[in-house]
Structure formats: C-alpha cells, structure tokens
Amino acid sequence: MIELSPAPTRPSGGRWRGLVPVALRWALPVLWVLWASLAWWVAPREATAAQLDRDLAAGRVVTFQRASGWVDDDAYWGSRPQPRYDTRGGMLAWSVPSGQVRYAFVEPPEEQADPGGPESTEQPAGSDARLAAVADPWQTSGVAAHRIAETAGLLAGAVTLLWLVRLVGGAPPLVGTRWFWFWIGLLPFGVGVLAWSYREMWRPPSEPPPDRGSGWRGVGWLLLAGLGIAALVSAARALLGVAVVPG
C-alpha cells in the first residue's frame, strides 16, 4: 500500500495575523524617532535681533513674518506651532536655508505717512523693509522649513493612525482599558503612544493585573504626566539652552 505525502499547504491566515503585531511593534518606535528628529530640527528657536541682522547680512533669511506670538492650541501632539500674524506684533519669525525656524522679540514697526494720500498707512520700516526686500512671505510653499515640517506631520499622523487602529481594532489591552490608553496617548511628544507600545507590545504582562487601569485613571495620569513633562522640558531648556531644547 502506497502512502501519499500530504500536499504542501499555504501559510494560514493566523500566521499573517501574527506578523502584524511584530511589524507594528517595530514600526511605531521607528516612525516616532523619525518624527522626533524632524520636529526637533524645525521647532522654533528663540534668537535675538542681532542674530536676525547677521542672517540678513549673510543672506540666510528665506521667509519671514511679523507676529504677536505663536498659535499652538491644538490638543494633537503632532501639531506644529504657527506664528500668529500681526502687522503690529512685537515678534519676527524667519526661516533659514537649513530648514530651521528662528524668532526674536523686537520693537513694533512704526507707522509711516503715505505722501500720496491724506491718510496715513502702515508701510514696511526698519527690519520689516529689509526682510521684505530679500525674503519671501512666511506662507511661501516649497521652502525647506515647510517641507520638513510637513514630513514630520505625516510621520506623526502615521504613528497616531497605527496606534488608534491597533488600540480600537486589536486585542483588548492588558495593563489598562482602551479608554485608559486613549487618554494616555494624548500626552505631549507622543510619549503616551510610546508608553502603550512598551507596556502592551514590548513588555506585556502574562495576564491582566487585578488593578487594571480605567479611563478615569488615564485622565489622572494625563494631567499629572503632562505637568511633569512640561516642567522637565522647561528645566532642560534652562539648563541646556534653546539650541538643544527649542520651543
């Protein structure tokens, strides 16, 4: 009696499903590191009026905008602060060819009378006139600073999307509920997403702990850890300077 060997079978769907967590476990931290590198490079760095004069003299100013501070009220950690446009503002923001963004607090521009009309109008004066002569407006597309910032935004969006899809559509998390990790994921700089990746994918417990985190506990951690991160960033900026810790 002849015994026939079984025909080779194709990889089961379960094997492919097993590869998804492995790929995601590596994709999230790698994408986060790429985002952090680009976001750090284009983060606004406080400078001085003297630095602005040096950049102007060397022809290093690409775009500029007079503003009255920064708009950064988005709860999304991957958002990019933008200068708040104000023709009478006391701040000048500019980008350089390397893609970095600098800003300095300066005197507001003076109003110049228009000799061609009975009413006075605001004309560029001082630094504004010099900037307008050699640089483009802030919103000019295609400059290095905007391209890098847009790439960083896409990376942050990819990290957030992968995390949310896995959190909502994947297996229930072990350390905390889905609501617990949702609130933790709102921490600045994507720290919460990294925490979820570490505790749920890299070092998960063998079984759910008895004091599994709830949604309310996640809110508490969001508030406490958010304050701690802000204090840590401020201390690091004071110690290392704005060149290393921009903002």
Secondary structure as GFF3:
##gff-version 3
##sequence-region A 1 247
A	DSSP	alpha_helix	13	42	.	.	.	ID=ss1
A	DSSP	beta_strand	45	46	.	.	.	ID=ss2
A	DSSP	alpha_helix	49	57	.	.	.	ID=ss3
A	DSSP	beta_strand	63	71	.	.	.	ID=ss4
A	DSSP	beta_strand	82	85	.	.	.	ID=ss5
A	DSSP	beta_strand	91	95	.	.	.	ID=ss6
A	DSSP	beta_strand	101	105	.	.	.	ID=ss7
A	DSSP	alpha_helix	127	134	.	.	.	ID=ss8
A	DSSP	beta_strand	136	137	.	.	.	ID=ss9
A	DSSP	alpha_helix	144	169	.	.	.	ID=ss10
A	DSSP	alpha_helix	178	184	.	.	.	ID=ss11
A	DSSP	three_ten_helix	188	190	.	.	.	ID=ss12
A	DSSP	alpha_helix	191	197	.	.	.	ID=ss13
A	DSSP	pi_helix	198	202	.	.	.	ID=ss14
A	DSSP	alpha_helix	215	240	.	.	.	ID=ss15
###
